[in-house]
Amino acid sequence: MKKKNGGFYSRETTEREQEELREKVGEYASMSSDELLDELFAQAAAARRRGELDDKKLNEFYNGVYGMLNAAQRRKLDILMQALRSH
């Protein structure tokens, strides 16, 4: 069953998916800011090649989170989005 969650549709996750997510968060927690950005750009590029990410989806994400951020976070998001759109 799908439910609306903050503008995004999600489904219940399985225990295995939750464990995989915890492992991934653990991997990212040990990375520096530069390593995280490198990983983000690598994942975004791979998603673009697979046709899973485009500027429309980036804009939807941007519009969905922008209102929840403070001014400093918005500036960082703007810079990040500009970089993601150019990759």
C-alpha positions as CSV (number, residue, x, y, z in Angstrom):
1,M,0.0,0.0,0.0
2,K,1.3,3.4,-0.9
3,K,0.9,6.5,1.2
4,K,1.6,10.1,0.7
5,N,4.5,11.3,2.9
6,G,5.5,14.9,2.7
7,G,4.6,15.1,-1.0
8,F,6.4,11.9,-1.9
9,Y,4.8,8.5,-2.3
10,S,6.4,5.8,-0.4
11,R,5.7,2.2,0.6
12,E,6.5,0.3,3.8
13,T,10.1,-1.0,3.8
14,T,11.1,-4.5,4.6
15,E,13.6,-5.4,7.3
16,R,16.2,-6.1,4.7
17,E,15.8,-2.7,3.1
18,Q,16.0,-1.0,6.5
19,E,19.2,-2.9,7.2
20,E,20.7,-2.0,3.8
21,L,19.8,1.7,4.5
22,R,21.5,1.6,7.9
23,E,24.6,0.1,6.3
24,K,24.6,2.8,3.6
25,V,24.2,5.6,6.2
26,G,27.1,4.1,8.1
27,E,29.3,4.2,5.0
28,Y,28.4,7.8,4.4
29,A,28.8,8.9,8.0
30,S,32.5,8.1,7.8
31,M,33.1,10.2,4.6
32,S,34.4,13.7,4.5
33,S,32.3,16.5,2.8
34,D,34.5,16.2,-0.3
35,E,34.0,12.4,-0.4
36,L,30.3,12.8,0.0
37,L,30.1,15.3,-2.9
38,D,32.1,13.0,-5.1
39,E,29.8,10.1,-4.3
40,L,26.7,12.3,-4.9
41,F,28.0,13.4,-8.3
42,A,28.9,9.8,-9.2
43,Q,25.5,8.5,-8.2
44,A,23.7,11.3,-10.0
45,A,25.8,10.6,-13.2
46,A,24.9,6.9,-13.0
47,A,21.2,7.7,-12.5
48,R,21.3,10.0,-15.5
49,R,22.8,7.3,-17.7
50,R,20.1,4.9,-16.6
51,G,17.4,7.5,-17.3
52,E,16.4,7.7,-13.7
53,L,17.4,11.4,-13.1
54,D,16.8,14.4,-15.2
55,D,16.5,18.2,-14.7
56,K,12.7,17.8,-14.1
57,K,13.3,15.4,-11.2
58,L,16.0,17.7,-9.8
59,N,13.6,20.6,-9.9
60,E,10.9,18.6,-8.2
61,F,13.3,17.7,-5.4
62,Y,14.5,21.3,-5.2
63,N,10.9,22.7,-5.0
64,G,10.0,20.0,-2.4
65,V,12.8,20.8,0.1
66,Y,13.5,24.5,-0.5
67,G,10.7,25.8,1.8
68,M,12.0,23.7,4.7
69,L,15.5,25.2,4.7
70,N,17.0,28.3,6.2
71,A,18.8,31.0,4.2
72,A,22.3,29.4,4.6
73,Q,20.9,25.9,3.6
74,R,19.1,27.4,0.6
75,R,22.4,29.0,-0.6
76,K,24.2,25.6,-0.3
77,L,21.3,23.9,-2.1
78,D,21.4,26.4,-4.9
79,I,25.1,25.8,-5.4
80,L,24.6,22.0,-5.3
81,M,21.7,22.1,-7.7
82,Q,23.6,24.2,-10.2
83,A,26.5,21.7,-10.1
84,L,24.2,18.7,-10.5
85,R,22.4,20.3,-13.4
86,S,25.7,20.9,-15.2
87,H,26.9,17.3,-14.8
